[in-house]
Amino acid sequence: MRARWRLLFWASLTALVGLSWVAQRYGAHLLGLLTMPVIGMLVGTLVAFVAMVRSSQSRGPAWLALACWLPAGADLVRALSWIGAFVAADGIAALLLIAGTVSTLGIGLWIALAAPAVVKLDGD
């Protein structure tokens, strides 16, 4: 399970890096970024980090991280019509934000729904 949590954490951190890079390009102020989707992204990343450090066997943190990331996912769905222009204007920073958000939601669903692999030892 720890590898799954690691994937979730790094995917969510990738989205945050992309977001901060895009915000820096436009000179956005920190207080201007504190919207519900961004706060959810931050809290969801923190949840993934804690689950990774604790090697959580529960699927509860994945559901919590998904709930936190839903506003960002909804914003991404609403922006589908102009994603091409966004990537053309902001390049790799936009790609990091988009890919990180999509992969965070996908990995979170995978953790929440798929049973962890059972490792059988030769002696079992």
C-alpha angles and dihedrals in degrees: 000000000000091000090054092051090048090054091049093049096048093045091052091045089052090057091049091050090051091048094050091046092052091045091050091052090056096040094243115178119235093242090051089059096055097101126138094264093050094045088049091050091052094047092044091052090049090051090051090049094051091047090049094050092046093043088229116206092194124095092213096093090054091056090047092049090049091051090051092049096047095091090053090047091050090051089051092052091049090051097051093108094060103033091106091056091045092053091044091052100041104025119190094006090060091045091053091050095047097040092045093051095046093045093046091055092045096047091045090054090046092053092044096048109027120076114237115255115262112227113213119202122213091249094057 
